[in-house]
Amino acid sequence: MIIKLKFIFPQNYDLNTKIFGIIDYSAAIVDAIWGAIVFVLINLLLKRLTHKIFAFIILVFPVVIFSIVGVEGENLLYFLKYIIKYIFKQKLYLYEKK
Protein backbone atom coordinates (compact mmCIF):
# COMPACT_ATOMS: atom_id res chain seq x y z
CA MET A 1 0.00 0.00 0.00
CA ILE A 2 1.46 3.35 -1.08
CA ILE A 3 0.53 6.43 0.89
CA LYS A 4 0.81 9.69 -0.99
CA LEU A 5 1.40 12.71 1.16
CA LYS A 6 0.46 16.09 -0.15
CA PHE A 7 1.83 19.31 1.27
CA ILE A 8 0.57 22.69 0.17
CA PHE A 9 2.93 25.61 0.67
CA PRO A 10 1.21 28.68 2.10
CA GLN A 11 1.09 31.69 -0.20
CA ASN A 12 3.01 33.85 2.27
CA TYR A 13 5.88 31.35 2.44
CA ASP A 14 9.14 32.95 1.35
CA LEU A 15 11.62 30.43 -0.02
CA ASN A 16 14.86 32.28 0.54
CA THR A 17 17.68 30.20 -0.86
CA LYS A 18 20.83 30.48 1.19
CA ILE A 19 24.17 28.72 1.31
CA PHE A 20 24.13 26.48 4.40
CA GLY A 21 21.09 28.47 5.55
CA ILE A 22 23.31 31.42 6.48
CA ILE A 23 24.15 33.67 3.53
CA ASP A 24 22.27 34.49 0.32
CA TYR A 25 23.75 33.30 -2.94
CA SER A 26 23.94 36.84 -4.34
CA ALA A 27 25.79 38.08 -1.26
CA ALA A 28 28.14 35.08 -1.39
CA ILE A 29 28.99 35.82 -5.02
CA VAL A 30 29.74 39.45 -4.20
CA ASP A 31 31.86 38.35 -1.22
CA ALA A 32 33.79 35.93 -3.43
CA ILE A 33 34.45 38.63 -6.03
CA TRP A 34 35.53 41.09 -3.33
CA GLY A 35 37.79 38.44 -1.79
CA ALA A 36 39.39 37.67 -5.16
CA ILE A 37 40.06 41.36 -5.86
CA VAL A 38 41.58 41.85 -2.41
CA PHE A 39 43.64 38.68 -2.79
CA VAL A 40 45.15 39.83 -6.09
CA LEU A 41 45.90 43.33 -4.80
CA ILE A 42 47.47 42.05 -1.60
CA ASN A 43 49.68 39.62 -3.51
CA LEU A 44 50.87 42.45 -5.75
CA LEU A 45 51.53 44.94 -2.95
CA LEU A 46 52.76 42.94 0.05
CA LYS A 47 55.70 40.58 0.37
CA ARG A 48 55.49 38.87 3.76
CA LEU A 49 52.95 36.10 4.26
CA THR A 50 51.86 37.29 7.70
CA HIS A 51 51.14 40.78 6.33
CA LYS A 52 49.12 39.24 3.50
CA ILE A 53 47.04 37.15 5.90
CA PHE A 54 46.33 40.04 8.26
CA ALA A 55 45.46 42.43 5.44
CA PHE A 56 43.14 39.87 3.84
CA ILE A 57 41.34 39.23 7.12
CA ILE A 58 40.99 42.94 7.90
CA LEU A 59 39.62 43.78 4.44
CA VAL A 60 37.39 40.76 3.75
CA PHE A 61 36.08 39.64 7.15
CA PRO A 62 33.90 42.72 7.89
CA VAL A 63 32.22 42.47 4.49
CA VAL A 64 31.44 38.80 5.03
CA ILE A 65 30.04 39.50 8.51
CA PHE A 66 27.80 42.26 7.15
CA SER A 67 26.65 39.87 4.42
CA ILE A 68 25.70 37.24 6.97
CA VAL A 69 24.10 39.52 9.56
CA GLY A 70 22.78 42.17 7.21
CA VAL A 71 21.43 45.54 8.23
CA GLU A 72 18.27 45.25 10.34
CA GLY A 73 17.80 41.73 8.98
CA GLU A 74 17.93 42.94 5.37
CA ASN A 75 20.42 41.56 2.87
CA LEU A 76 23.47 43.81 2.46
CA LEU A 77 23.06 44.03 -1.32
CA TYR A 78 19.43 45.13 -1.08
CA PHE A 79 20.36 47.66 1.59
CA LEU A 80 23.08 49.15 -0.62
CA LYS A 81 20.65 49.20 -3.56
CA TYR A 82 18.10 51.14 -1.50
CA ILE A 83 20.77 53.60 -0.31
CA ILE A 84 21.99 54.24 -3.86
CA LYS A 85 18.42 54.71 -5.10
CA TYR A 86 17.79 57.17 -2.30
CA ILE A 87 20.93 59.15 -3.09
CA PHE A 88 19.87 59.65 -6.71
CA LYS A 89 16.12 60.06 -6.06
CA GLN A 90 15.54 61.60 -2.67
CA LYS A 91 11.90 60.88 -2.01
CA LEU A 92 10.29 60.13 1.29
CA TYR A 93 7.13 58.07 1.36
CA LEU A 94 4.93 57.94 4.44
CA TYR A 95 2.41 55.17 4.58
CA GLU A 96 -0.32 55.69 7.15
CA LYS A 97 -3.02 53.25 8.10
CA LYS A 98 -6.43 54.83 8.22
C-alpha positions in Angstrom: 0.0 0.0 0.0 1.5 3.4 -1.1 0.5 6.4 0.9 0.8 9.7 -1.0 1.4 12.7 1.2 0.5 16.1 -0.1 1.8 19.3 1.3 0.6 22.7 0.2 2.9 25.6 0.7 1.2 28.7 2.1 1.1 31.7 -0.2 3.0 33.8 2.3 5.9 31.3 2.4 9.1 32.9 1.3 11.6 30.4 0.0 14.9 32.3 0.5 17.7 30.2 -0.9 20.8 30.5 1.2 24.2 28.7 1.3 24.1 26.5 4.4 21.1 28.5 5.6 23.3 31.4 6.5 24.2 33.7 3.5 22.3 34.5 0.3 23.8 33.3 -2.9 23.9 36.8 -4.3 25.8 38.1 -1.3 28.1 35.1 -1.4 29.0 35.8 -5.0 29.7 39.5 -4.2 31.9 38.4 -1.2 33.8 35.9 -3.4 34.4 38.6 -6.0 35.5 41.1 -3.3 37.8 38.4 -1.8 39.4 37.7 -5.2 40.1 41.4 -5.9 41.6 41.9 -2.4 43.6 38.7 -2.8 45.2 39.8 -6.1 45.9 43.3 -4.8 47.5 42.0 -1.6 49.7 39.6 -3.5 50.9 42.5 -5.8 51.5 44.9 -3.0 52.8 42.9 0.1 55.7 40.6 0.4 55.5 38.9 3.8 52.9 36.1 4.3 51.9 37.3 7.7 51.1 40.8 6.3 49.1 39.2 3.5 47.0 37.2 5.9 46.3 40.0 8.3 45.5 42.4 5.4 43.1 39.9 3.8 41.3 39.2 7.1 41.0 42.9 7.9 39.6 43.8 4.4 37.4 40.8 3.8 36.1 39.6 7.2 33.9 42.7 7.9 32.2 42.5 4.5 31.4 38.8 5.0 30.0 39.5 8.5 27.8 42.3 7.1 26.6 39.9 4.4 25.7 37.2 7.0 24.1 39.5 9.6 22.8 42.2 7.2 21.4 45.5 8.2 18.3 45.3 10.3 17.8 41.7 9.0 17.9 42.9 5.4 20.4 41.6 2.9 23.5 43.8 2.5 23.1 44.0 -1.3 19.4 45.1 -1.1 20.4 47.7 1.6 23.1 49.2 -0.6 20.7 49.2 -3.6 18.1 51.1 -1.5 20.8 53.6 -0.3 22.0 54.2 -3.9 18.4 54.7 -5.1 17.8 57.2 -2.3 20.9 59.1 -3.1 19.9 59.6 -6.7 16.1 60.1 -6.1 15.5 61.6 -2.7 11.9 60.9 -2.0 10.3 60.1 1.3 7.1 58.1 1.4 4.9 57.9 4.4 2.4 55.2 4.6 -0.3 55.7 7.1 -3.0 53.3 8.1 -6.4 54.8 8.2 
